[in-house]
């Protein structure tokens, strides 16, 4: 396991990767945790990075909000732990 495999960062760490999926600055997107109801911008979440992508966790209860996987055929995002994701205002 390398130091990158153990990196714990904020939501800004996935800005470049998520720009391949979303047409807006994903770090400013608002997410609501389906587990505890906490609402905040992606930039304030906790991200655990590995060689395959990242796991985005709620800053309040640490539930998994998003899983982002980089694959040869593109980036895949599972938002099953987020009740909703809202694009930032233009």
C-alpha positions in Angstrom: 0.0 0.0 0.0 1.5 3.3 -1.0 1.0 6.7 0.7 -1.6 7.6 -2.1 -3.6 4.5 -1.1 -4.0 5.9 2.4 -4.6 9.6 1.5 -7.4 11.3 3.3 -8.2 14.7 1.7 -11.2 17.0 1.2 -13.6 16.9 -1.7 -11.4 19.2 -3.8 -9.2 16.2 -4.4 -11.7 14.8 -6.9 -12.3 18.1 -8.8 -10.5 17.1 -11.9 -11.9 13.6 -12.1 -15.5 14.8 -11.5 -15.1 17.4 -14.2 -15.2 14.5 -16.7 -18.7 13.6 -15.4 -20.3 16.9 -14.3 -20.5 20.1 -16.4 -20.0 22.3 -13.3 -17.5 22.8 -10.6 -18.3 19.7 -8.6 -16.5 21.0 -5.5 -19.3 23.6 -5.2 -22.1 21.0 -5.6 -24.2 20.5 -2.5 -24.9 17.0 -1.3 -27.3 15.7 1.3 -26.2 12.6 3.3 -28.9 9.9 3.0 -27.8 8.6 6.4 -27.8 11.6 8.7 -29.3 14.4 6.6 -26.2 16.6 6.8 -26.1 19.0 3.8 -22.8 20.6 2.6 -20.7 21.3 -0.4 -18.5 18.5 -1.8 -15.3 20.4 -0.9 -16.1 20.0 2.8 -16.4 16.2 2.6 -13.7 13.7 3.4 -12.2 11.8 0.5 -10.2 8.6 0.8 -8.1 8.1 -2.4 -6.7 4.9 -3.8 -5.2 4.0 -7.2 -8.7 3.2 -8.5 -10.4 6.4 -7.5 -12.0 7.8 -4.3 -14.6 7.3 -1.7 -16.4 10.5 -0.5 -17.6 10.4 3.1 -20.0 12.6 5.0 -18.1 15.0 7.3 -20.6 14.5 10.1 -21.3 10.7 10.2 -18.7 9.3 7.9 -21.2 7.4 5.8 -20.2 6.9 2.1 -21.8 9.5 -0.1 -20.1 8.9 -3.5 -17.7 6.3 -4.9 -15.7 7.6 -7.9 -13.9 5.0 -10.0 -11.5 5.8 -12.9 -11.8 3.1 -15.6 -10.2 2.9 -19.1 -13.6 3.6 -20.6 -14.3 6.6 -18.4 -15.2 7.8 -14.9 -18.0 6.2 -13.0 -19.8 7.8 -10.0 -22.1 6.0 -7.6 -24.0 8.5 -5.5 -26.0 5.9 -3.6 -25.2 7.4 -0.2 -26.3 10.9 -1.2 -30.0 11.6 -0.9 -29.4 14.2 -3.6 -26.7 16.2 -5.4 -27.4 19.8 -6.4 -25.4 21.8 -9.0 -24.1 25.1 -7.8 -25.8 28.3 -8.9 -24.4 29.8 -12.1 
